């Protein structure tokens, strides 16, 4: 069934749930509301002066042209501020409601909640072979015994990444017309960008490459994004529902995350969308309104590894739901047992800090300096989240009841800009909120 069949259903559910969310915000203590830091025992003057200083320095050092920071504590948004501009020409100021390309933060906002819900429903066992989710691996000698838990925890020895863009590009930089066209037709409906359409069957080529990819015999922590390209298809097969429709119906709409979605150019959101990179290879212009990640683009912008766009408040609602172990606004989305299992470190004996898809702090994080820690050294071992290549970062800490959202476009004007990492900007800002808790 083609995706467009489900679009009216998405719109219907969005309209129905928005009104419910607005009502619940007035009465439900579980729903995020705005308040002053002093209301939750935090030093407001300290927070604003420190964060403003770090962000001003970061923009001056071109860690990013602009960013948005949102922090919630005890179900209260106590800091939500935008800094800088969309680009270094200083024309369009960043607004707190702007949408960002989430990059790998998509992993815990897209496929993860759907997979947790399927696990809740008994659709798969974490210690069963991954081939129970993806049958093509049953006949692959090196993959047939890999468990779902190993894959979810990046413990399976899978190849970290495959650059599929080289499959559609010639050596001279031109695109291969058998895979890419400037206009859609009955075989080219998958839209990668404004005037770039990918052959519908190209997804099958991606799947074949993943199926044939090498697997290391050494089972240790090795981050891999490969299977995230498979999850939309897996989720659609298990739910008999279009992947994005399933996410919208079961999570985004009822949570009130009304601007979280794929391919925002097609959604007519009122929010401005922050651009990412000036692409000189594939799109040949400033990438805006469409996903930055090339693999996600070749999937038509709807993927499990990247592709989601959202505002800071949308992300805060999802992270608050996770931190509440599956509930938000009086509604239970996931079982407490499942959420706790997924945020637990799975293979600490192998020096693997990861939960199931969720990222976790370094195993000795609280003993490290800011320069060596991940994330901020104040983050507890119970905390969890994920980072994104474009300069995004989301984290939740059940111990201190802190939700931290950091959105930037550090890849502007190109991905070589790495001062966000060198200067430890995201963790430095995060640490401010731990230091601001009045003891």
N, C-alpha and C positions, 0 to 999 in steps of 0.2 A: 504494500500500500504506500503510495507516495506521500511525502511529508505534508504537502499542502492540504491534504484531506483533514489534517488535525488542527490547522490554524484556527478555525472558528471555535474549536473546543478550548484552545489556550485562551483566546480572548474572553470567552464566556466565563471560565474559571477565574480569570484575573478580575473581571468586573465584580463577580459575586464575593470574592474574598477580600477585595480592597475595602469594601464597606464594613465587613466583619472586623478587619484589623483596626480600622479607625475607631470603631466602637470599643474594642477590647483595650486599646491604648488608654482609655479614660479610667478603666477599672482594674486591670490585671497587673499585679505587682511584678509579674514575670516579664512584662513587655518593657523594652528600653524606653526611657524618658530622659529628657535633658535636665541637668541640675549642675550646681556649682561643685567644684572639687571638695570644698569644705564640708559638704553634705555627707561625704563618705570618708571623712578623716584624712583629707589630703591637702597639702599646702598649695593653694592656688597661685600665689605670687611666685613661688619657687618654680612651679611647672611652666608658667607662661614665659618667664624670663629665660629659663634654661632652654626650653624647646625653641623659642624664637631665636636665641643665639646660635644654636646648632644648625637650624634650618637656614638662617641667613648666611652662615659660613659655608654650608653645603652648596647653596646656589652660587655663591661667589666663586667657589672652587669648581663649578660646573659638574657637580655630581649629578645634577638634573636641573632642568629649567624651572620646574615647579613641582609641588607635591601637596597631598592632603593627609593630615594626621587625624585620626579619631581614636579616642580611648573611652572605654566604659568600665565602670567599677560598680559592683553590687546592683546591676541592672540599670545604672544611670550613666548616660553619656556625659562625661564631665570635661571633655575636651574635643573640639571638632573645629579644625582651622585649616585654611588653605594658604599656601605660600607660593610666591613667584608667578610665572607665566607658563602658557602652553609650550612656547618655544623661546629661544634666546633673543628674538626680536622684540620681546616685551610688549606685544600688541594685545594678546588675549590673556587677562589675568585668570589664574586658576580659581574656580569656585568650589566650595565644599560639596556641591551636588554633581560635579563633573563625573563622567564615566571614564574608566580606565580599562585598558587591555590587561587582563589579569595574568596572562601567560600561564605558568605552571600552578598558580593558585587555583586555576580551573580544576586541577586534579582532585582537590578536596571539596570543591563547590559543585562539580558536575557529576562524574561517575561515582565518587565515594558515597554520597548519601543514597544513591540508587542501589549500589551494591550492598550497603548496610541494610537497607530495607529488604532486599532479596534474601539476605542472610537471616534477618528476623523472621521471614516467612518460611524458612527451612528449605529454600531453593538450592542451597549448596552448603557443603561442609568445608571449613577453612583448611582442613588437613587432607581433603580429597585432592586428586590430581587436577591441575589447571585445565586439563583436557575435558573435564566435566563441564567447564564453561565454554571452552573452545575446542570442539571435537577434532579439528584438523591436527592437533598435537598428539592424538592417540597413536598415530602411525609414525611419529618422529622419535627415533630411538633416544635422542639426547634431550627430549622434552616430555616424553610421555609420563615420567614419574615425578616431574616437578610439581610441588603442591601449590595450592592457591595461597597459603600462608607465606611460603617462600617468595612467591612473586609479589604479593602485596607489601612485603617487608624489604624488598630489594635484596633478597638473599639467594636468588635463584641462579646467579651467574649469567644473566642475560646481557646481550650487547646494550650499552647505554643508549645509543641513538643511531638511527640511519637517516642520512640526508636524502630524502626522496626528490628534492628539487633537481638534483643532477639527472634524474630519470626523464625529466621533461625539457631539459635544456641541452642544446648542442654546444660543442666546444667553443664555437664562435660567439656564444651568448644568446643566439636566437632560440626561440621555443620550437619544440617539435609539434608540428601541426596535427599529428595523429593523436596528441594528448591535450593540446591547448588551442582554443579558438577565441576570437574576440567577441563573438556573438553566440547566443545559445541556439541549440537545435535539439532534435529528438534524442541525440546521443551525447550532447554536451549541456547538461542541466545543472551541473555542480559548479557553483560560482565561487571562485577564489578571490576575486577582486572586482572592481567596477566594470572593467572590460576584459576580464580573464575568466574563461569558462573551461573547466576540466572535464575530460571524457568521463562519463558516469562509471564506466568499468575500471577506471584507474584505481579505485579502492581495492579491487581484487588483486591488482599488482602489488599494492602496499601489503596486503595480507600475505601474499605468497612470499615476499621478501622477509617478512617477520617470521613466517613459518620455517623458512630455510636458514634463518640467522644462526650464528654460532652460539654455543653455550659453554661457559667455562666449567671445567671439572672441579675447580676450587670454589667451594661454597662459602663466600664471605660477602660482607656488605659491598654492593656495587650498584649504584643508582642506575636505574634503567627506565626510560619513558616509553619503551616499545609497546607494551601491552595496553597502554592508555589509548592507543590508536584503535584497539580492538573493542574496548568497553562499550562505545555507543552501539555497536552491532550486537554485542552480547546482551546488553540491557534491553534492546528492542526485541530480540528473540525471546527472552524470558518473560517480558511483560506484554508482548504482542501490541506494543505501543511505540510510536515514534519517540526516540530518545529525548529530544528537547521537550516535547509535549509531556512526557512522563515526569520530567524534572519540574516543569512549570505547575502541573496539576498537583503534584504531591509535596512540593517544597516551596518554590519561589512565590507562587500566588498566595497560598495560605499564610506564609510568613510575612507577606507584605513587601517582599523584595521585588518590587514591580518593575525595576529597570535592569534586572539581572537576566542576561540572555546572550545568545550567539548572534552574529551578523547584525549588529545594532543599526547599520545603515538602512536595513529593511524594516525597522521597527517603529520609526517615527517617534522616538523618545524626545521629550522636551529638553532633556539634559544635553549639555555640550559634551563632545567626546574628545578626549585628549589624544593628540597624534603620537606616533611612536617614531619610527626610523625613516630617514630619507633613503629609500631603497634604490640602489643604482644597478641592481642585478636582475630582478624579476619584475617588479612593478614600475620601476623607473620614475618614481615620484615619492612625495611624502606619504607614508602609509598612515591613513586615518580612516576611521569608521569601519575598517576591516581588520581581521586578525593579523598580527605581526608574524607569528610563527609560521614558517613556510609549510611544514608538514600539516598543520591544522588547516592552512589555506587550501592545500591540495585535497583535503577531505571536505571541501565546501564550506570551511569555516566552522563546522560543527564537529568537535572532536572531544577526546577525553584528556588529551595532554595540554591543550590550550584552546583558546577561542572564546571563552566567556568574557563579557564586559560587565562592569557593575560600578555602582557608587560605593562610597565608604559605609553609608548607613545600611545598604543591602548586605554587605559583607559582615557588618557587625551583628545583624540579626541571625545570620547563619552560624557565626561563631558563638553567639550567645546560646543558641539552640544546642550546639555541641557541648558547650560548657555546662549547660543544664542537663547533660546526659540524655539528650533526645527530646526535650520538651521546650515549648516556647508559647507564651500567651495562652496558657491553659490547654494547649493541644499537644498531644504526644505524637511525635513524628517517627521516632526510633526507640527501641527498648534501651533501658539503662544498661543492661548487661552487654548488649552489642556495642554501644558507644565506648564503654569502659574497656572492652576487649580490644577494640581498634586503636585506642589511644595508649595502650600499654606497650612498652618496649618488648619486642618479640625475641630477639636474639642477643641479649647483652653479653653472653659468654663468648660471642664472636666479635665483640667490640662494635656491634651494630646498634646505633641509637634509635633506629626507626620503629614506629608503631606500624600499623597496617594502613598503608598509604599516607597517613599523617606523618609529618616530620616531628622530631622531638629534640630536646636540648642535647648537647654533648653529654656523655655519661658522667663526666666530672665537672660539669659546666659551672657550678657555683663556686668552684675553687680556682677558676680561671680569671684572667684579666679581661677587660673589655675588648682588647685587641685580639685575644685568643678564643673568646667564648662564642657560642652560638646557641640561642640568640643572646640577649643581654644576660650577664651573670646573675641578675636578680631573679630570672625566671626559674620556677620550681621544677623538679623532675616530673611533676604531674602535668606540666604544661605541654602544649602541642600547637601545631599550625603548619604553615608552608610558605615558601618564598616563590617569587616569579622573576623570570629573566628580564622582563621589562622594567623592573624596579619596584615590584609590589611585594607586600609581606603582610601576613595575617597571623595572629597568635592569640591563644586563650590560656589562661592560667586559673584552674579551679581553686588552687590554694589561696590565692589573693583575690579571686573573682575579678580579674582584669582581662579585658578584651582590647587588643591593640591592632589597629589597622593603619598601614602605611602604604600610600599609593603614589607612585611617581612614574615618569617616563624617562628613566636614566638612559635609555637607548637612543635618545635624540641628541645630536643629529645622526649618530651611528652607534653601533653596539660596542665599539672600542672604548667608549667612555666608561671607566670602571672606578671612578673615585667614590662612588657610593659604597663599594666594597673596601677600598684602600683606607677610607676615612671612617669606616664602621658606623655610618650615619644611622642606619635603621636600628641597630642595637643601642647606640648612644641615646637616641630619643626614647627608646623603650625603657632604658635604665632610669631615666628621669622620673618616670611614674612609680617605679619601685622605691626610689630614694625619697619621693614626695609623700609616701605613706607615713603619717604621723605615728610614731611608735608609742 
